[in-house]
Amino acid sequence: MNEWWAALSLMQRIFFIMAFPASLILLIQTVMLVIGLGGDESSAADAAGSPEALDSADVHDVQGGHDGDGGDGHGDDGLHVFSIRGIVSFFAIGGWAGFACLSNSVPALIALLVAVLAGAATMVALAKMIQSLMHLQESGNVSKKNALGKMGNVYLRIPEAGKGMGKVSVVVQEQLREFDAVSIDKEIPTGASVRVVGIESGGVLAVAPEQPEKQLTAPKMMIQ
């Protein structure tokens, strides 16, 4: 081992020192991700893709009629290149690429260029992969914003406005889901039909009783 290390050039040693520890860290991160203990990107994906995160962005103001898509928007579609895993991957792949080039008698300047390009390409590819996974997870989650305007049924009695909340069952994105709900006016009994008119802070649905349409009936003819 000592003879092998002594035979390496200074650049080779630098690339090895960059690549070997980074590869170990990347391996540990991958194992932790597989067993559910992943850090930065996995947590970010869970946070961005979870129903709670989506619903907190989809806030509708019943009084003002504004929803949470205003301002800075909802969701984070940015490409996060400089993440912890991305930087570790840069040193791992870039280091081994430079080391391999020098081991094959490639000039040091070209080896350095190859190492930087390989590391940068790995960072971008990893960032795009994480972004795709986040979008895929987000598309599979149910957003409460899609419940706006939908009909539902009261699952648990809803007190009058300002005195508590109940539960409603609403079909959202072709799935029957139960949500916490508050009335915008009077008490709504269990089993009543309601319409979702807004989403309050915290993701609680604001509902109003659905008034049945009056049916026109023909006058009865008296038979003499």
C-alpha positions as CSV (number, residue, x, y, z in Angstrom):
1,M,0.0,0.0,0.0
2,N,2.8,2.4,0.9
3,E,4.6,1.6,-2.3
4,W,1.4,2.2,-4.4
5,W,0.8,5.5,-2.6
6,A,4.4,6.6,-3.1
7,A,4.2,5.9,-6.8
8,L,1.3,8.2,-7.3
9,S,1.7,11.8,-8.5
10,L,0.6,14.7,-6.5
11,M,-2.5,15.2,-8.7
12,Q,-3.4,11.6,-8.4
13,R,-3.2,11.8,-4.6
14,I,-5.4,14.9,-4.6
15,F,-8.0,13.2,-6.7
16,F,-7.9,10.0,-4.6
17,I,-8.3,12.1,-1.4
18,M,-11.3,13.8,-3.0
19,A,-12.9,10.6,-4.4
20,F,-12.4,7.9,-1.7
21,P,-14.0,9.7,1.3
22,A,-16.8,11.2,-0.9
23,S,-17.6,7.7,-2.2
24,L,-17.8,6.3,1.3
25,I,-20.2,9.2,2.3
26,L,-22.3,8.6,-0.8
27,L,-22.5,4.9,0.0
28,I,-23.6,5.6,3.6
29,Q,-26.2,8.2,2.3
30,T,-27.6,5.7,-0.2
31,V,-27.9,3.0,2.5
32,M,-29.6,5.4,4.8
33,L,-32.0,6.4,2.1
34,V,-32.9,2.8,1.3
35,I,-33.7,2.0,5.0
36,G,-35.7,5.2,5.4
37,L,-33.2,7.4,7.2
38,G,-32.2,9.6,4.2
39,G,-31.4,13.2,4.8
40,D,-31.6,16.3,2.6
41,E,-33.3,15.3,-0.7
42,S,-35.5,12.5,0.7
43,S,-36.8,14.9,3.4
44,A,-37.3,17.6,0.9
45,A,-39.2,15.3,-1.4
46,D,-41.4,14.1,1.5
47,A,-42.0,17.6,2.6
48,A,-42.8,18.9,-0.9
49,G,-44.9,15.9,-1.8
50,S,-46.8,15.3,1.4
51,P,-50.5,16.2,1.5
52,E,-49.9,18.5,4.5
53,A,-47.4,20.6,2.5
54,L,-49.6,20.8,-0.5
55,D,-52.6,21.7,1.5
56,S,-50.9,24.4,3.4
57,A,-50.1,26.1,0.1
58,D,-53.6,25.7,-1.2
59,V,-55.2,28.1,1.3
60,H,-58.4,29.8,0.2
61,D,-59.6,32.9,2.0
62,V,-63.4,32.6,2.2
63,Q,-63.9,36.3,3.0
64,G,-61.6,37.8,0.4
65,G,-61.9,35.1,-2.2
66,H,-58.1,34.6,-2.7
67,D,-56.3,31.4,-2.7
68,G,-52.8,30.3,-1.9
69,D,-51.6,30.4,-5.5
70,G,-51.1,34.1,-5.3
71,G,-47.8,35.7,-4.6
72,D,-44.9,33.4,-4.8
73,G,-47.0,30.4,-6.0
74,H,-47.3,26.9,-4.7
75,G,-44.8,24.2,-4.8
76,D,-41.0,24.4,-5.5
77,D,-40.1,23.5,-9.1
78,G,-36.5,24.7,-8.8
79,L,-33.5,22.6,-9.7
80,H,-31.5,22.1,-6.5
81,V,-28.0,21.4,-7.9
82,F,-26.0,22.4,-4.9
83,S,-27.5,19.9,-2.4
84,I,-25.4,17.9,0.1
85,R,-25.7,14.7,-2.0
86,G,-25.0,16.6,-5.2
87,I,-21.7,18.1,-3.8
88,V,-20.6,14.7,-2.4
89,S,-21.4,13.2,-5.8
90,F,-19.3,15.9,-7.5
91,F,-16.2,15.0,-5.5
92,A,-16.8,11.3,-5.8
93,I,-17.3,11.0,-9.5
94,G,-15.1,13.9,-10.4
95,G,-12.3,12.6,-8.2
96,W,-12.4,9.1,-9.7
97,A,-12.6,10.5,-13.3
98,G,-9.5,12.7,-12.7
99,F,-7.7,9.8,-11.1
100,A,-8.5,7.5,-14.0
101,C,-7.3,10.0,-16.5
102,L,-4.0,10.5,-14.8
103,S,-3.6,6.7,-14.4
104,N,-3.9,6.5,-18.2
105,S,-1.2,9.2,-18.9
106,V,-3.7,11.9,-19.7
107,P,-2.2,15.4,-19.2
108,A,-3.0,16.9,-15.8
109,L,-4.8,19.9,-17.3
110,I,-7.1,17.7,-19.4
111,A,-7.6,15.4,-16.4
112,L,-8.7,18.3,-14.3
113,L,-11.1,19.5,-16.9
114,V,-12.6,16.0,-17.3
115,A,-12.9,15.7,-13.5
116,V,-14.8,19.0,-13.3
117,L,-17.1,18.2,-16.2
118,A,-17.8,14.7,-14.9
119,G,-18.6,16.0,-11.4
120,A,-20.8,18.9,-12.7
121,A,-22.7,16.5,-15.0
122,T,-23.3,14.2,-12.0
123,M,-24.6,17.0,-9.9
124,V,-27.1,18.2,-12.6
125,A,-28.2,14.6,-13.4
126,L,-28.8,13.9,-9.7
127,A,-30.7,17.2,-9.3
128,K,-33.0,16.4,-12.2
129,M,-33.6,12.9,-10.9
130,I,-34.6,14.3,-7.5
131,Q,-36.8,16.9,-9.2
132,S,-38.6,14.2,-11.2
133,L,-39.2,12.1,-8.1
134,M,-40.6,15.1,-6.3
135,H,-43.0,15.9,-9.2
136,L,-44.0,12.3,-9.4
137,Q,-44.8,12.1,-5.7
138,E,-46.6,15.4,-5.8
139,S,-48.8,14.3,-8.7
140,G,-49.9,11.3,-6.6
141,N,-51.0,13.3,-3.6
142,V,-54.5,14.7,-3.1
143,S,-54.6,18.4,-2.9
144,K,-57.5,20.0,-0.9
145,K,-57.7,22.8,-3.5
146,N,-59.3,20.3,-5.9
147,A,-62.2,20.0,-3.4
148,L,-63.3,23.6,-4.0
149,G,-66.8,23.7,-5.5
150,K,-67.3,19.9,-5.0
151,M,-70.4,18.4,-3.4
152,G,-70.0,16.3,-0.3
153,N,-71.8,14.8,2.7
154,V,-71.4,15.6,6.3
155,Y,-69.8,12.6,8.1
156,L,-69.7,14.3,11.5
157,R,-72.1,17.1,12.5
158,I,-70.7,20.5,11.8
159,P,-71.5,23.2,14.4
160,E,-72.5,26.7,13.4
161,A,-69.8,29.1,12.2
162,G,-67.1,29.8,14.9
163,K,-68.1,27.0,17.3
164,G,-66.0,24.1,16.1
165,M,-65.7,21.8,13.2
166,G,-67.0,18.5,11.9
167,K,-66.1,16.2,9.1
168,V,-67.2,15.8,5.5
169,S,-66.7,13.1,2.8
170,V,-65.8,14.5,-0.6
171,V,-64.7,12.8,-3.8
172,V,-61.4,14.5,-4.8
173,Q,-59.3,13.3,-7.7
174,E,-61.5,10.2,-8.0
175,Q,-60.9,9.3,-4.4
176,L,-63.4,9.5,-1.5
177,R,-61.7,11.4,1.3
178,E,-62.7,12.6,4.7
179,F,-61.7,16.2,5.7
180,D,-62.2,18.5,8.7
181,A,-64.8,21.1,7.8
182,V,-66.4,24.2,9.3
183,S,-69.7,25.9,8.4
184,I,-69.8,29.4,7.1
185,D,-73.2,29.9,8.6
186,K,-75.6,27.7,10.5
187,E,-75.2,24.2,12.0
188,I,-75.1,21.4,9.4
189,P,-76.4,18.0,10.6
190,T,-74.9,14.6,9.8
191,G,-75.8,13.3,6.4
192,A,-76.6,16.7,4.9
193,S,-75.3,17.6,1.5
194,V,-72.9,20.4,1.4
195,R,-70.7,22.3,-1.1
196,V,-67.1,23.2,-0.5
197,V,-66.8,27.0,-0.8
198,G,-63.3,27.6,0.5
199,I,-60.3,26.3,2.4
200,E,-59.3,28.0,5.6
201,S,-55.9,28.3,7.1
202,G,-54.7,24.8,8.3
203,G,-56.5,23.1,5.4
204,V,-59.9,23.0,7.0
205,L,-62.7,23.0,4.4
206,A,-65.3,25.7,4.6
207,V,-68.7,24.4,3.5
208,A,-72.2,25.6,3.0
209,P,-75.5,23.5,2.9
210,E,-76.4,22.7,-0.6
211,Q,-79.9,23.9,-1.3
212,P,-82.0,21.4,-3.3
213,E,-83.4,22.8,-6.5
214,K,-87.0,23.5,-6.4
215,Q,-88.9,21.2,-8.6
216,L,-91.7,22.5,-10.6
217,T,-94.8,20.4,-10.4
218,A,-97.9,20.6,-12.5
219,P,-101.1,21.5,-10.7
220,K,-103.3,18.7,-9.9
221,M,-106.5,18.5,-11.9
222,M,-109.6,17.9,-10.0
223,I,-111.8,15.1,-11.3
224,Q,-115.4,15.8,-11.0
